[in-house]
C-alpha cells in the first residue's frame, strides 16, 4: 500500500517537472522569436533611460532599466532586465539610446545600451 502511494507521488512529481520544462521551452522560444522580430522588422527610434534599479531576492540580484520612447503619436514606457552590474553601471539615466519596437505591438521593445544616440 505504501509503495503504491509512493509511486503515485513520484509519478505526479515527474509529470509536474515535465510540464514545467515544456512551458519553459516554449516561453524561451517565444522570447527568441520576439527578439528576432525586433531585429528584423522592428521600428527604430530613440529612447531615454528614465530609471535604474537593483532588486535583491533570496540571494540573487537583478538589474533593471526603465525607458521612454516615441511610437507613432504616443510616448511609451518600457523596461528590461540587464545582464548584470557592468550593464547597470553603463546605463545612464537621461541618456538617449537606440530602441526598437514591434510595429503591431509597440509594447514589445528593446533598448540597446551599446548604441548611444549623440545629439
Secondary structure, 3 states (H helix, E strand, C coil): CHHHHHHHHHHHHHHHHHHHHHHHHHHHHHHHHHHHHHHHHCEEEEEEEEEEEEEEECCEEEEEEEEEEEECCEEEEEEEECCCHHHHHHCCCCCEEEEEEECCEEEEEEEEEEEECCC
